[in-house]
Amino acid sequence: MANKVKRKTAVFTIFLLLCSDILWSAPVKISASIAAADNIDNVITMAAVIKFKELNLINLKSNIIVRLDDGGMFSRPLISVGKTHIAYLKDTALYISDTEGRRRMVHNNICMECYTWLDNNSLIYSPDTGGLYIYDVLKNKSFPYIEDKFNYRNITIGKYKNIYAEKYFNYIKNGSQYRKDYGIIMINSNTKAEKLLIKSIPIEIGEGLGMYPVIAGISKDLRFLFVFAFPHSASMAS
């Protein structure tokens, strides 16, 4: 059973790291996090908050705190559109919990940028092994959306549930791990056809630093995708 307590006072620490570079725009990174859900008047009514090794859900109207999970390193809680479920990482595993703390593990190995809500009952994610999968919270099961060897990051849902993401291929060469980036793609939700929107530019010796694009977000009306461009040079991108 989840633990419920009336909130009298609660102090939470939020760390904000602003990353900037002289030659390249860099995104804002949020660590140890609050995921908020607002109502039709844009008033925040619910927040998922990481406090030490706990993940708590706070109802800002009733002042009730529900402990969703504990005993791990938590990151990137995402509240579903209808505010009925919360997706989050516990260590390297992807979990979904309802608002009462009843939770289930979706996948045991996934990166922080590789999942988002497709709609209120469907979570789309890309495991380290590759491909895109959808977890149906009503059926309590996952099914493949795209089966391939590629990894998709910063998955963003646009108009008509079209999917935007950065496309990567992870591989091992001579005992070391490498990642090849292809750029930003769009997947048509009706046909599953893929379109390359922004292509990564590799480093050419003596001819520049190259470029790889990173999705930063999407406008509220879903018309504009915000993208940052980073140089392939490790020293310039750091």
C-alpha positions as CSV (number, residue, x, y, z in Angstrom):
1,M,0.0,0.0,0.0
2,A,1.2,3.5,-0.7
3,N,1.8,5.8,2.2
4,K,-0.4,8.9,2.3
5,V,0.2,11.8,4.6
6,K,-1.2,15.3,4.9
7,R,1.4,17.8,3.9
8,K,2.1,20.4,6.6
9,T,5.5,21.5,5.5
10,A,7.7,20.0,2.8
11,V,11.1,21.2,1.7
12,F,12.5,19.9,-1.6
13,T,15.7,20.8,-3.3
14,I,15.8,21.3,-7.1
15,F,19.1,21.6,-8.9
16,L,19.2,23.5,-12.2
17,L,22.3,23.3,-14.3
18,L,22.4,25.9,-17.1
19,C,24.7,24.7,-19.9
20,S,26.0,27.3,-22.4
21,D,28.8,27.5,-24.9
22,I,30.3,30.5,-26.7
23,L,30.0,29.1,-30.2
24,W,27.0,26.7,-29.8
25,S,23.6,26.9,-28.2
26,A,23.2,24.3,-25.4
27,P,20.1,23.0,-23.7
28,V,18.9,23.5,-20.1
29,K,19.4,20.4,-18.1
30,I,17.3,19.7,-15.0
31,S,18.5,17.3,-12.4
32,A,16.5,15.8,-9.5
33,S,13.3,16.8,-10.8
34,I,9.8,18.0,-10.6
35,A,7.3,16.8,-13.3
36,A,4.2,18.9,-13.2
37,A,0.7,18.4,-14.6
38,D,-1.5,21.4,-15.2
39,N,-5.2,21.8,-15.8
40,I,-7.1,23.7,-18.5
41,D,-6.3,27.0,-16.9
42,N,-2.6,26.2,-16.9
43,V,-2.6,25.9,-13.1
44,I,-0.2,23.2,-11.8
45,T,-2.3,20.7,-9.8
46,M,0.1,17.8,-9.4
47,A,3.8,17.3,-9.2
48,A,6.1,14.2,-9.0
49,V,9.1,15.1,-6.9
50,I,12.3,13.3,-6.2
51,K,13.5,13.7,-2.6
52,F,16.7,11.8,-1.7
53,K,15.9,8.2,-2.6
54,E,12.2,8.6,-2.8
55,L,9.7,9.4,-5.5
56,N,6.6,11.3,-4.2
57,L,3.4,12.5,-5.9
58,I,2.0,15.7,-4.5
59,N,-1.6,16.8,-5.1
60,L,-1.3,20.6,-4.8
61,K,-5.0,21.0,-4.3
62,S,-5.5,18.6,-1.4
63,N,-2.0,18.9,0.0
64,I,-1.7,15.1,0.0
65,I,1.7,13.3,-0.6
66,V,1.8,9.7,-1.9
67,R,5.0,7.9,-1.9
68,L,5.2,6.2,-5.3
69,D,8.5,4.4,-4.8
70,D,11.7,4.4,-2.8
71,G,15.1,2.7,-2.3
72,G,16.8,3.7,-5.6
73,M,18.2,6.4,-7.8
74,F,15.2,8.1,-9.5
75,S,15.1,10.4,-12.5
76,R,12.8,12.0,-15.1
77,P,9.3,11.4,-13.8
78,L,6.7,12.1,-16.5
79,I,3.0,12.5,-15.6
80,S,0.6,11.2,-18.2
81,V,-1.8,13.6,-20.0
82,G,-4.8,12.5,-17.9
83,K,-2.7,12.6,-14.7
84,T,-3.5,9.0,-14.0
85,H,0.0,7.5,-14.3
86,I,3.7,8.4,-13.8
87,A,6.6,7.0,-15.8
88,Y,10.0,7.2,-14.3
89,L,13.5,5.7,-14.1
90,K,14.6,3.8,-11.0
91,D,18.4,3.2,-11.5
92,T,18.4,2.0,-15.1
93,A,14.9,0.4,-15.2
94,L,11.8,2.1,-16.6
95,Y,8.7,1.9,-14.3
96,I,5.1,3.1,-14.5
97,S,3.0,3.8,-11.3
98,D,-0.6,4.9,-10.9
99,T,-1.4,7.8,-8.5
100,E,-1.8,5.3,-5.5
101,G,1.7,3.9,-5.9
102,R,0.8,0.6,-7.6
103,R,3.7,0.2,-10.0
104,R,5.2,-2.2,-12.5
105,M,8.5,-2.4,-14.4
106,V,8.3,-1.8,-18.1
107,H,11.9,-2.5,-19.1
108,N,15.1,-3.2,-17.1
109,N,17.6,-1.2,-19.2
110,I,16.8,2.1,-20.8
111,C,18.4,5.6,-20.9
112,M,16.8,8.7,-19.5
113,E,16.0,10.4,-22.8
114,C,14.3,7.3,-24.4
115,Y,10.7,7.4,-23.3
116,T,7.6,9.7,-23.3
117,W,3.8,9.5,-23.2
118,L,2.1,8.9,-26.5
119,D,-1.3,9.5,-24.9
120,N,-2.8,9.0,-21.5
121,N,-2.6,5.2,-21.6
122,S,0.4,4.5,-23.9
123,L,4.1,5.0,-23.1
124,I,6.5,4.9,-26.1
125,Y,10.1,3.9,-25.3
126,S,13.3,2.8,-27.0
127,P,15.4,0.2,-25.0
128,D,19.2,0.0,-25.3
129,T,18.7,-3.1,-27.5
130,G,17.0,-1.0,-30.1
131,G,13.6,-0.4,-31.6
132,L,10.5,1.5,-30.5
133,Y,7.9,-0.1,-28.2
134,I,4.6,1.0,-26.7
135,Y,3.5,0.0,-23.2
136,D,-0.3,-0.2,-22.8
137,V,-1.2,0.6,-19.2
138,L,-4.7,-0.8,-19.6
139,K,-3.5,-4.2,-21.0
140,N,-0.4,-4.1,-18.8
141,K,1.9,-5.2,-21.7
142,S,4.4,-3.9,-24.3
143,F,4.2,-4.5,-28.0
144,P,6.7,-3.5,-30.7
145,Y,6.0,-0.3,-32.7
146,I,9.2,-0.4,-34.8
147,E,11.6,-3.4,-34.6
148,D,15.1,-2.5,-35.7
149,K,18.6,-2.1,-34.3
150,F,18.5,1.7,-33.8
151,N,18.1,3.6,-30.5
152,Y,15.7,6.6,-30.4
153,R,16.3,9.5,-28.0
154,N,14.4,12.7,-26.9
155,I,11.2,11.2,-28.3
156,T,8.7,14.0,-28.9
157,I,5.1,13.7,-30.0
158,G,3.8,16.2,-32.5
159,K,0.5,16.8,-34.4
160,Y,-1.5,13.7,-35.3
161,K,0.8,11.7,-32.9
162,N,3.7,11.9,-35.4
163,I,6.9,10.9,-33.6
164,Y,10.1,13.0,-33.6
165,A,13.3,11.6,-32.3
166,E,17.1,11.5,-32.6
167,K,18.3,8.3,-34.2
168,Y,21.4,6.5,-33.1
169,F,23.1,3.1,-33.5
170,N,25.1,1.7,-30.6
171,Y,27.9,-0.7,-31.4
172,I,31.1,-2.3,-30.0
173,K,34.4,-2.1,-31.8
174,N,37.7,-3.5,-30.5
175,G,36.1,-3.9,-27.1
176,S,35.0,-0.2,-26.9
177,Q,31.4,1.2,-27.1
178,Y,30.6,3.6,-29.9
179,R,27.5,5.5,-31.0
180,K,26.7,6.6,-34.6
181,D,24.2,9.5,-34.9
182,Y,22.0,9.8,-37.9
183,G,20.1,13.0,-37.1
184,I,16.5,13.9,-36.3
185,I,13.7,11.8,-37.9
186,M,10.0,12.0,-38.1
187,I,7.8,8.8,-38.1
188,N,4.3,9.1,-39.6
189,S,1.9,7.7,-37.0
190,N,-0.4,6.3,-39.7
191,T,2.1,4.6,-42.1
192,K,5.2,4.3,-39.8
193,A,7.2,5.8,-42.7
194,E,10.4,7.5,-41.6
195,K,11.6,10.9,-42.9
196,L,15.0,12.4,-42.1
197,L,14.5,16.0,-41.1
198,I,18.0,17.1,-40.0
199,K,21.0,15.0,-40.9
200,S,24.0,14.7,-38.7
201,I,27.2,16.0,-40.3
202,P,30.3,14.0,-39.6
203,I,33.7,15.5,-38.8
204,E,35.8,15.9,-42.0
205,I,39.5,16.1,-41.3
206,G,40.6,19.7,-41.9
207,E,37.1,20.7,-42.9
208,G,35.2,21.7,-39.8
209,L,33.8,20.2,-36.7
210,G,30.7,18.5,-38.0
211,M,27.3,18.8,-36.3
212,Y,24.7,16.6,-34.6
213,P,21.2,17.9,-33.8
214,V,19.5,17.4,-30.4
215,I,15.8,17.9,-29.8
216,A,15.1,20.5,-27.1
217,G,11.3,20.5,-27.1
218,I,8.2,21.3,-29.0
219,S,5.9,24.4,-29.0
220,K,2.6,24.1,-27.1
221,D,0.6,24.2,-30.3
222,L,2.9,21.4,-31.7
223,R,3.9,23.6,-34.7
224,F,7.6,24.1,-34.0
225,L,10.3,21.6,-33.0
226,F,13.1,23.2,-31.1
227,V,16.5,21.9,-32.0
228,F,20.1,22.6,-30.7
229,A,23.1,22.0,-33.0
230,F,26.3,20.7,-31.4
231,P,29.7,20.2,-32.9
232,H,31.1,16.7,-33.2
233,S,34.3,17.8,-31.6
234,A,34.3,16.5,-28.0
235,S,36.2,19.5,-26.6
236,M,33.8,22.0,-28.3
237,A,30.6,20.2,-27.2
238,S,31.6,19.7,-23.6
